[in-house]
């Protein structure tokens, strides 16, 4: 199969915009779509700023930067994806919402198009079952943030063809990534291991074993992790962590995957992490203190 050149990305949030940036910088023609026009405006600004930073650090030439921005276009409708070779969805981590999107994309995309999901835990086989092309559906789990993290986890559904797997693996390598392949089991490889660790960190905090700072410092300095598990949970999004733990618990049926009540409580309270300004930690800036005036 010929190398694919036109990539469609559905979802203009942190993951979708990062995937779009990565593909545009790598020389692909990219279409980025989100149902919310304001999200696309923010995505455009974020991508432009990120590429400018790469230029300022000497990691990208000005000419390559200009080419990348020319490669990126914003879709007004999903209908604009009819000529895309690969369509990658990076929307909310909800099986029902993803299935509805795949059903719609299946009707729009050309017969040869590959439909890929950036899901971090949901069954690719079940997503594929909503389409008329299950052999052309695959998981492409990018790590956050996509332009920086070196890994892509490819997940083969029950019916994913060898040809599609080979094509997507080649695509991932053209994006400069190292590829690992997982069978279609809950959590795949990375989150099957990572999320129970994060959940256990919440239990450690919940039961008063240690403070959040000591838990994170212990894992950073004791196991050489670049980020503590609670800090990492805030970065990922506590709602995403909870969603994945629920998938693991329901899919594997073991009580050890039961989400920590403290994680559930934080999500119920809207404390979702960095994106909301507060999670385990607070990211809201302290109001500037007024300096006392002096009189002469």
Order of alpha helices (4+ residues) and beta strands (2+ residues): beta-alpha-beta-alpha-alpha-beta-beta-alpha-beta-alpha-beta-beta-alpha-beta-alpha-alpha-alpha-alpha-alpha
